[in-house]
Amino acid sequence: MKTFNRRTVRQRLLMTVCLFLPFAAAANPVVIEPSSLLAFMIVAFWALVVEAGIVALLLVFQGMQPLRMFLAYGATNALVFLLVFEPLLSSEKMSVPALEALVVLLDALCIKLLSRFDGLQGDDFQPLGWRRPLWISCVGNAASYFVGNIASHKPWAH
């Protein structure tokens, strides 16, 4: 019979929480069309929280400090949303898929840059290349998008 040490149990518990976290939240300002500015702000806020939480939890496996990374990435993600995503979405200069791709790339850049700050690194920090931040950015953005679809109660409709 196999025994597990505490670290293995914590890692598996953390991975389980990461996998099921999107089921507890509802966010995606592109999919859910708000009827007021307040509703839009609430949905956008929770989209940022869900994404920052997933990104921070995935970066724990690279030795990042989860709470500090959650706060730092949440702030940079909010800036990307306010300064890039929302203005380009409102101006209709880019299609939504192209805009999402741009945001994924910018978020990956933010993850890469944030990982270089000593204050966000844990004792067992492992340096990040470019693929892992891109992958983590894709997972965070996809989770936010799909949770919004599920929250609209029409996950099968486009």
Protein Blocks (a to p, Z undefined) as FASTA:
>chain_A
ZZddfklmmmmmmmmmmmmmmmmpccdfklmccfbfklmmmmmmmmmmmmmmmmmmmmmm
nopafklmmmmmmmmmmmmmmmmmmmmmmnomacfklmmmmmmmmmmmmmmmmmmpmklp
cfklccddfklmmmmmmmmmmmmmmmmmmmnopakbZZ
